Amino acid sequence: MTLLDIEENEVAEISALPEDAAATKRMHALGLFLGRKIRFIRAAPFFGPVLVQDEATGARIMIARAMAGEIEVRHDGSTKI
């Protein structure tokens, strides 16, 4: 399951980052690491970027939709506002 597969306001744990070293480095620069819990806030219309929130720090991060589709997450469906 990827970040794009969860619904708004649901929390998921990052289980895998993109295989590309440059993309992984970019994710780390944004504060996204394996095991980090993030909340999917919303996706911009017309295939725009997605907004996520780091549950540990409260930081909100915009990620390109294509890159968000490469972030694998674990989600149990029980953490929704």
C-alpha positions in Angstrom: 0.0 0.0 0.0 1.3 3.5 -0.8 0.7 6.8 0.8 -1.8 7.6 -2.0 -3.9 4.6 -0.9 -4.9 5.9 2.5 -7.8 8.4 3.0 -7.6 11.9 4.4 -6.9 12.2 8.1 -5.7 8.7 8.4 -2.3 7.9 10.0 0.1 5.4 8.5 3.7 4.3 9.3 6.3 4.6 6.5 7.5 1.0 5.7 9.6 1.7 2.6 11.0 4.8 0.8 11.8 5.1 -3.0 14.5 2.8 -4.3 16.2 5.8 -6.0 19.0 7.1 -3.7 18.4 10.7 -4.7 14.6 10.4 -3.9 15.4 8.7 -0.5 17.9 11.5 0.3 15.2 14.1 -0.5 12.7 12.3 1.8 15.3 12.3 4.6 15.8 16.0 4.1 12.1 16.5 4.5 12.2 14.5 7.8 10.5 11.4 6.4 12.2 8.2 7.6 11.3 4.5 7.9 9.0 3.9 10.9 7.8 7.5 11.0 4.1 8.0 11.4 2.5 10.5 9.1 -1.1 11.7 8.7 -2.4 12.2 5.1 -4.0 15.7 5.3 -5.1 16.2 1.7 -4.3 15.9 -2.0 -4.3 19.0 -4.3 -6.8 18.7 -7.2 -5.7 17.9 -10.7 -2.9 15.5 -9.7 -1.2 18.2 -7.6 1.0 17.5 -4.6 -0.2 15.9 -1.3 0.1 17.4 2.1 1.1 15.1 5.0 1.8 15.8 8.7 4.6 14.2 10.7 2.8 12.9 13.8 5.9 13.2 16.0 6.7 16.9 15.3 3.5 18.3 13.8 5.4 19.5 10.7 3.4 19.6 7.5 5.1 18.6 4.3 4.1 18.9 0.7 5.2 15.9 -1.5 4.9 15.5 -5.2 2.1 13.0 -6.0 4.5 10.8 -8.0 6.9 10.6 -5.1 4.1 10.0 -2.6 3.1 7.0 -4.8 6.5 5.5 -4.2 6.3 5.7 -0.4 5.1 2.4 1.0 3.1 2.6 4.3 1.5 0.3 6.8 -1.9 1.2 7.9 -4.3 -0.7 10.2 -7.4 1.5 9.5 -7.9 2.4 13.2 -6.2 5.8 13.4 -8.7 8.3 11.9 -9.9 11.6 13.4 
